[in-house]
């Protein structure tokens, strides 16, 4: 008998997630589709470079009026 072996334990959260996956097998696919709407986008490198070049430097204290 191994004295370091522990009985298998699942937290309440793990049980909840497993139960939710069992009840709704399409959940992971729906999550991936939702993520694709907002996050998984193809970036145009040229446009990104143009945005970086057009950026105006911010003054050290934003709310101070500009002194010329």
Biopython code that builds the backbone (N, CA, C, O; Angstrom):
import numpy as np
from Bio.PDB.StructureBuilder import StructureBuilder

atoms = [
    (1, "UNK", "N", (0.843, -1.192, 0.000)),
    (1, "UNK", "CA", (0.000, 0.000, 0.000)),
    (1, "UNK", "C", (0.879, 1.242, 0.000)),
    (1, "UNK", "O", (1.810, 1.354, 0.797)),
    (2, "UNK", "N", (0.583, 2.155, -0.880)),
    (2, "UNK", "CA", (1.338, 3.391, -0.992)),
    (2, "UNK", "C", (0.784, 4.403, 0.004)),
    (2, "UNK", "O", (-0.408, 4.710, -0.023)),
    (3, "UNK", "N", (1.637, 4.924, 0.881)),
    (3, "UNK", "CA", (1.152, 5.858, 1.899)),
    (3, "UNK", "C", (0.939, 7.261, 1.340)),
    (3, "UNK", "O", (0.284, 8.084, 1.980)),
    (4, "UNK", "N", (1.484, 7.550, 0.152)),
    (4, "UNK", "CA", (1.343, 8.872, -0.440)),
    (4, "UNK", "C", (0.131, 8.985, -1.359)),
    (4, "UNK", "O", (-0.179, 10.077, -1.836)),
    (5, "UNK", "N", (-0.536, 7.909, -1.607)),
    (5, "UNK", "CA", (-1.683, 7.946, -2.505)),
    (5, "UNK", "C", (-2.896, 8.532, -1.784)),
    (5, "UNK", "O", (-3.242, 8.124, -0.676)),
    (6, "UNK", "N", (-3.510, 9.473, -2.428)),
    (6, "UNK", "CA", (-4.691, 10.117, -1.860)),
    (6, "UNK", "C", (-5.920, 9.647, -2.615)),
    (6, "UNK", "O", (-5.826, 9.286, -3.788)),
    (7, "UNK", "N", (-7.059, 9.645, -1.964)),
    (7, "UNK", "CA", (-8.287, 9.325, -2.706)),
    (7, "UNK", "C", (-8.578, 10.443, -3.712)),
    (7, "UNK", "O", (-8.245, 11.605, -3.479)),
    (8, "UNK", "N", (-9.198, 10.075, -4.823)),
    (8, "UNK", "CA", (-9.491, 11.027, -5.889)),
    (8, "UNK", "C", (-10.492, 12.058, -5.381)),
    (8, "UNK", "O", (-11.532, 11.700, -4.829)),
    (9, "UNK", "N", (-10.175, 13.346, -5.569)),
    (9, "UNK", "CA", (-11.026, 14.432, -5.093)),
    (9, "UNK", "C", (-11.362, 15.371, -6.240)),
    (9, "UNK", "O", (-10.479, 15.768, -7.000)),
    (10, "UNK", "N", (-12.616, 15.721, -6.367)),
    (10, "UNK", "CA", (-13.077, 16.733, -7.313)),
    (10, "UNK", "C", (-13.730, 17.857, -6.530)),
    (10, "UNK", "O", (-14.575, 17.609, -5.669)),
    (11, "UNK", "N", (-13.348, 19.079, -6.820)),
    (11, "UNK", "CA", (-13.954, 20.219, -6.141)),
    (11, "UNK", "C", (-15.380, 20.423, -6.648)),
    (11, "UNK", "O", (-15.800, 19.826, -7.640)),
    (12, "UNK", "N", (-16.108, 21.281, -5.943)),
    (12, "UNK", "CA", (-17.475, 21.579, -6.358)),
    (12, "UNK", "C", (-17.490, 22.247, -7.731)),
    (12, "UNK", "O", (-18.385, 22.003, -8.541)),
    (13, "UNK", "N", (-16.498, 23.087, -7.984)),
    (13, "UNK", "CA", (-16.420, 23.776, -9.269)),
    (13, "UNK", "C", (-16.193, 22.769, -10.391)),
    (13, "UNK", "O", (-16.837, 22.836, -11.438)),
    (14, "UNK", "N", (-15.264, 21.829, -10.162)),
    (14, "UNK", "CA", (-14.990, 20.808, -11.171)),
    (14, "UNK", "C", (-16.237, 19.984, -11.449)),
    (14, "UNK", "O", (-16.556, 19.701, -12.604)),
    (15, "UNK", "N", (-16.943, 19.598, -10.391)),
    (15, "UNK", "CA", (-18.185, 18.841, -10.567)),
    (15, "UNK", "C", (-19.224, 19.644, -11.339)),
    (15, "UNK", "O", (-19.928, 19.102, -12.191)),
    (16, "UNK", "N", (-19.319, 20.947, -11.038)),
    (16, "UNK", "CA", (-20.274, 21.808, -11.728)),
    (16, "UNK", "C", (-19.949, 21.890, -13.217)),
    (16, "UNK", "O", (-20.842, 21.769, -14.055)),
    (17, "UNK", "N", (-18.667, 22.095, -13.550)),
    (17, "UNK", "CA", (-18.269, 22.217, -14.951)),
    (17, "UNK", "C", (-18.502, 20.909, -15.694)),
    (17, "UNK", "O", (-18.992, 20.918, -16.823)),
    (18, "UNK", "N", (-18.158, 19.795, -15.078)),
    (18, "UNK", "CA", (-18.387, 18.496, -15.724)),
    (18, "UNK", "C", (-19.874, 18.241, -15.943)),
    (18, "UNK", "O", (-20.272, 17.718, -16.984)),
    (19, "UNK", "N", (-20.695, 18.610, -14.962)),
    (19, "UNK", "CA", (-22.141, 18.437, -15.098)),
    (19, "UNK", "C", (-22.693, 19.324, -16.220)),
    (19, "UNK", "O", (-23.554, 18.903, -16.992)),
    (20, "UNK", "N", (-22.186, 20.552, -16.295)),
    (20, "UNK", "CA", (-22.634, 21.475, -17.325)),
    (20, "UNK", "C", (-22.240, 20.964, -18.712)),
    (20, "UNK", "O", (-23.034, 21.049, -19.649)),
    (21, "UNK", "N", (-21.027, 20.438, -18.852)),
    (21, "UNK", "CA", (-20.596, 19.868, -20.133)),
    (21, "UNK", "C", (-21.429, 18.652, -20.510)),
    (21, "UNK", "O", (-21.720, 18.423, -21.684)),
    (22, "UNK", "N", (-21.809, 17.873, -19.499)),
    (22, "UNK", "CA", (-22.621, 16.679, -19.762)),
    (22, "UNK", "C", (-24.026, 17.073, -20.223)),
    (22, "UNK", "O", (-24.583, 16.439, -21.119)),
    (23, "UNK", "N", (-24.602, 18.123, -19.612)),
    (23, "UNK", "CA", (-25.946, 18.558, -19.965)),
    (23, "UNK", "C", (-25.983, 19.245, -21.325)),
    (23, "UNK", "O", (-26.965, 19.134, -22.058)),
    (24, "UNK", "N", (-24.903, 19.956, -21.658)),
    (24, "UNK", "CA", (-24.887, 20.727, -22.902)),
    (24, "UNK", "C", (-23.590, 20.430, -23.656)),
    (24, "UNK", "O", (-22.606, 21.151, -23.485)),
    (25, "UNK", "N", (-23.568, 19.394, -24.479)),
    (25, "UNK", "CA", (-22.335, 19.000, -25.168)),
    (25, "UNK", "C", (-21.821, 20.031, -26.178)),
    (25, "UNK", "O", (-20.651, 19.988, -26.558)),
    (26, "UNK", "N", (-22.674, 20.947, -26.611)),
    (26, "UNK", "CA", (-22.247, 21.951, -27.598)),
    (26, "UNK", "C", (-21.646, 23.189, -26.943)),
    (26, "UNK", "O", (-21.327, 24.155, -27.637)),
    (27, "UNK", "N", (-21.489, 23.180, -25.647)),
    (27, "UNK", "CA", (-21.035, 24.360, -24.918)),
    (27, "UNK", "C", (-19.662, 24.840, -25.387)),
    (27, "UNK", "O", (-19.476, 26.034, -25.622)),
    (28, "UNK", "N", (-18.716, 23.941, -25.524)),
    (28, "UNK", "CA", (-17.368, 24.346, -25.916)),
    (28, "UNK", "C", (-17.347, 24.948, -27.328)),
    (28, "UNK", "O", (-16.637, 25.923, -27.575)),
    (29, "UNK", "N", (-18.108, 24.379, -28.235)),
    (29, "UNK", "CA", (-18.178, 24.919, -29.597)),
    (29, "UNK", "C", (-18.813, 26.312, -29.594)),
    (29, "UNK", "O", (-18.390, 27.188, -30.348)),
    (30, "UNK", "N", (-19.816, 26.516, -28.759)),
    (30, "UNK", "CA", (-20.453, 27.824, -28.653)),
    (30, "UNK", "C", (-19.490, 28.849, -28.069)),
    (30, "UNK", "O", (-19.466, 29.999, -28.507)),
    (31, "UNK", "N", (-18.700, 28.441, -27.089)),
    (31, "UNK", "CA", (-17.714, 29.345, -26.508)),
    (31, "UNK", "C", (-16.662, 29.737, -27.535)),
    (31, "UNK", "O", (-16.267, 30.901, -27.607)),
    (32, "UNK", "N", (-16.211, 28.778, -28.324)),
    (32, "UNK", "CA", (-15.219, 29.078, -29.361)),
    (32, "UNK", "C", (-15.796, 30.031, -30.412)),
    (32, "UNK", "O", (-15.102, 30.931, -30.886)),
    (33, "UNK", "N", (-17.063, 29.832, -30.773)),
    (33, "UNK", "CA", (-17.701, 30.717, -31.747)),
    (33, "UNK", "C", (-17.832, 32.128, -31.182)),
    (33, "UNK", "O", (-17.619, 33.104, -31.902)),
    (34, "UNK", "N", (-18.178, 32.245, -29.915)),
    (34, "UNK", "CA", (-18.271, 33.553, -29.273)),
    (34, "UNK", "C", (-16.928, 34.238, -29.201)),
    (34, "UNK", "O", (-16.832, 35.448, -29.408)),
    (35, "UNK", "N", (-15.892, 33.480, -28.909)),
    (35, "UNK", "CA", (-14.549, 34.055, -28.860)),
    (35, "UNK", "C", (-14.120, 34.542, -30.241)),
    (35, "UNK", "O", (-13.477, 35.585, -30.358)),
    (36, "UNK", "N", (-14.466, 33.807, -31.267)),
    (36, "UNK", "CA", (-14.087, 34.176, -32.627)),
    (36, "UNK", "C", (-14.726, 35.497, -33.046)),
    (36, "UNK", "O", (-14.161, 36.226, -33.861)),
    (37, "UNK", "N", (-15.897, 35.811, -32.495)),
    (37, "UNK", "CA", (-16.558, 37.064, -32.842)),
    (37, "UNK", "C", (-15.745, 38.282, -32.408)),
    (37, "UNK", "O", (-15.690, 39.285, -33.119)),
    (38, "UNK", "N", (-15.117, 38.186, -31.236)),
    (38, "UNK", "CA", (-14.453, 39.358, -30.673)),
    (38, "UNK", "C", (-12.934, 39.311, -30.721)),
    (38, "UNK", "O", (-12.297, 40.352, -30.884)),
    (39, "UNK", "N", (-12.343, 38.145, -30.586)),
    (39, "UNK", "CA", (-10.906, 38.084, -30.346)),
    (39, "UNK", "C", (-10.085, 37.513, -31.491)),
    (39, "UNK", "O", (-9.013, 38.038, -31.791)),
    (40, "UNK", "N", (-10.541, 36.486, -32.117)),
    (40, "UNK", "CA", (-9.732, 35.813, -33.134)),
    (40, "UNK", "C", (-9.884, 36.523, -34.483)),
    (40, "UNK", "O", (-10.624, 36.079, -35.361)),
    (41, "UNK", "N", (-9.176, 37.613, -34.615)),
    (41, "UNK", "CA", (-9.269, 38.423, -35.824)),
    (41, "UNK", "C", (-7.925, 38.436, -36.539)),
    (41, "UNK", "O", (-6.871, 38.369, -35.907)),
    (42, "UNK", "N", (-7.975, 38.521, -37.847)),
    (42, "UNK", "CA", (-6.764, 38.668, -38.642)),
    (42, "UNK", "C", (-6.372, 40.144, -38.656)),
    (42, "UNK", "O", (-7.194, 41.000, -38.984)),
    (43, "UNK", "N", (-5.138, 40.443, -38.306)),
    (43, "UNK", "CA", (-4.674, 41.821, -38.266)),
    (43, "UNK", "C", (-3.923, 42.155, -39.549)),
    (43, "UNK", "O", (-3.098, 41.374, -40.023)),
    (44, "UNK", "N", (-4.221, 43.321, -40.099)),
    (44, "UNK", "CA", (-3.506, 43.811, -41.272)),
    (44, "UNK", "C", (-2.279, 44.575, -40.781)),
    (44, "UNK", "O", (-2.417, 45.628, -40.159)),
    (45, "UNK", "N", (-1.100, 44.063, -41.048)),
    (45, "UNK", "CA", (0.142, 44.652, -40.535)),
    (45, "UNK", "C", (0.375, 46.058, -41.080)),
    (45, "UNK", "O", (0.866, 46.923, -40.354)),
    (46, "UNK", "N", (0.039, 46.296, -42.323)),
    (46, "UNK", "CA", (0.243, 47.621, -42.900)),
    (46, "UNK", "C", (-0.622, 48.664, -42.200)),
    (46, "UNK", "O", (-0.161, 49.768, -41.909)),
    (47, "UNK", "N", (-1.860, 48.314, -41.935)),
    (47, "UNK", "CA", (-2.752, 49.230, -41.235)),
    (47, "UNK", "C", (-2.248, 49.494, -39.828)),
    (47, "UNK", "O", (-2.300, 50.629, -39.353)),
    (48, "UNK", "N", (-1.763, 48.466, -39.158)),
    (48, "UNK", "CA", (-1.223, 48.636, -37.810)),
    (48, "UNK", "C", (-0.022, 49.583, -37.827)),
    (48, "UNK", "O", (0.107, 50.432, -36.945)),
    (49, "UNK", "N", (0.852, 49.446, -38.817)),
    (49, "UNK", "CA", (2.003, 50.339, -38.940)),
    (49, "UNK", "C", (1.563, 51.782, -39.178)),
    (49, "UNK", "O", (2.157, 52.711, -38.631)),
    (50, "UNK", "N", (0.524, 51.970, -39.993)),
    (50, "UNK", "CA", (0.008, 53.315, -40.240)),
    (50, "UNK", "C", (-0.544, 53.927, -38.958)),
    (50, "UNK", "O", (-0.337, 55.113, -38.700)),
    (51, "UNK", "N", (-1.233, 53.143, -38.165)),
    (51, "UNK", "CA", (-1.753, 53.636, -36.892)),
    (51, "UNK", "C", (-0.620, 54.064, -35.971)),
    (51, "UNK", "O", (-0.711, 55.098, -35.309)),
    (52, "UNK", "N", (0.447, 53.272, -35.927)),
    (52, "UNK", "CA", (1.588, 53.609, -35.071)),
    (52, "UNK", "C", (2.264, 54.899, -35.535)),
    (52, "UNK", "O", (2.662, 55.720, -34.709)),
    (53, "UNK", "N", (2.394, 55.080, -36.832)),
    (53, "UNK", "CA", (3.038, 56.282, -37.356)),
    (53, "UNK", "C", (2.176, 57.528, -37.144)),
    (53, "UNK", "O", (2.712, 58.623, -36.979)),
    (54, "UNK", "N", (0.875, 57.379, -37.145)),
    (54, "UNK", "CA", (-0.031, 58.521, -37.002)),
    (54, "UNK", "C", (-0.257, 58.904, -35.547)),
    (54, "UNK", "O", (-0.920, 59.904, -35.272)),
    (55, "UNK", "N", (0.268, 58.150, -34.635)),
    (55, "UNK", "CA", (0.042, 58.411, -33.220)),
    (55, "UNK", "C", (0.727, 59.713, -32.789)),
    (55, "UNK", "O", (1.874, 59.970, -33.154)),
    (56, "UNK", "N", (0.021, 60.518, -32.021)),
    (56, "UNK", "CA", (0.542, 61.787, -31.522)),
    (56, "UNK", "C", (1.065, 61.568, -30.112)),
    (56, "UNK", "O", (0.408, 60.939, -29.283)),
    (57, "UNK", "N", (2.244, 62.091, -29.852)),
    (57, "UNK", "CA", (2.830, 61.927, -28.520)),
    (57, "UNK", "C", (2.006, 62.693, -27.489)),
    (57, "UNK", "O", (1.565, 63.817, -27.733)),
    (58, "UNK", "N", (1.812, 62.076, -26.360)),
    (58, "UNK", "CA", (1.016, 62.684, -25.304)),
    (58, "UNK", "C", (1.935, 63.522, -24.413)),
    (58, "UNK", "O", (3.058, 63.118, -24.111)),
    (59, "UNK", "N", (1.452, 64.677, -24.003)),
    (59, "UNK", "CA", (2.258, 65.515, -23.121)),
    (59, "UNK", "C", (2.308, 64.892, -21.727)),
    (59, "UNK", "O", (1.430, 64.103, -21.376)),
    (60, "UNK", "N", (3.337, 65.240, -20.913)),
    (60, "UNK", "CA", (3.527, 64.575, -19.632)),
    (60, "UNK", "C", (2.329, 64.678, -18.697)),
    (60, "UNK", "O", (1.958, 63.690, -18.064)),
    (61, "UNK", "N", (1.716, 65.857, -18.598)),
    (61, "UNK", "CA", (0.537, 66.003, -17.764)),
    (61, "UNK", "C", (-0.611, 66.356, -18.686)),
    (61, "UNK", "O", (-0.647, 67.443, -19.263)),
    (62, "UNK", "N", (-1.538, 65.445, -18.819)),
    (62, "UNK", "CA", (-2.573, 65.539, -19.845)),
    (62, "UNK", "C", (-3.457, 66.756, -19.696)),
    (62, "UNK", "O", (-3.862, 67.347, -20.696)),
    (63, "UNK", "N", (-3.766, 67.144, -18.471)),
    (63, "UNK", "CA", (-4.756, 68.203, -18.261)),
    (63, "UNK", "C", (-4.146, 69.598, -18.229)),
    (63, "UNK", "O", (-4.872, 70.581, -18.083)),
    (64, "UNK", "N", (-2.860, 69.700, -18.358)),
    (64, "UNK", "CA", (-2.210, 71.011, -18.376)),
    (64, "UNK", "C", (-2.422, 71.654, -19.749)),
    (64, "UNK", "O", (-2.351, 70.985, -20.780)),
    (65, "UNK", "N", (-2.682, 72.954, -19.740)),
    (65, "UNK", "CA", (-2.825, 73.656, -21.014)),
    (65, "UNK", "C", (-1.458, 73.765, -21.666)),
    (65, "UNK", "O", (-0.429, 73.819, -20.993)),
    (66, "UNK", "N", (-1.473, 73.793, -22.967)),
    (66, "UNK", "CA", (-0.203, 73.834, -23.691)),
    (66, "UNK", "C", (0.382, 75.241, -23.643)),
    (66, "UNK", "O", (-0.300, 76.224, -23.934)),
    (67, "UNK", "N", (1.641, 75.316, -23.276)),
    (67, "UNK", "CA", (2.345, 76.584, -23.243)),
    (67, "UNK", "C", (3.241, 76.640, -24.475)),
    (67, "UNK", "O", (4.039, 75.736, -24.721)),
    (68, "UNK", "N", (3.098, 77.699, -25.230)),
    (68, "UNK", "CA", (3.886, 77.817, -26.464)),
    (68, "UNK", "C", (5.024, 78.756, -26.280)),
    (68, "UNK", "O", (5.797, 78.980, -27.212)),
]
sb = StructureBuilder()
sb.init_structure("model")
sb.init_model(0)
sb.init_chain("A")
sb.init_seg("    ")
for serial, (resi, resn, name, xyz) in enumerate(atoms, 1):
    if name == "N":
        sb.init_residue(resn, " ", resi, " ")
    sb.init_atom(name, np.array(xyz, "f"), 0.0, 1.0, " ", f" {name:<3s}", serial, name[0])
structure = sb.get_structure()
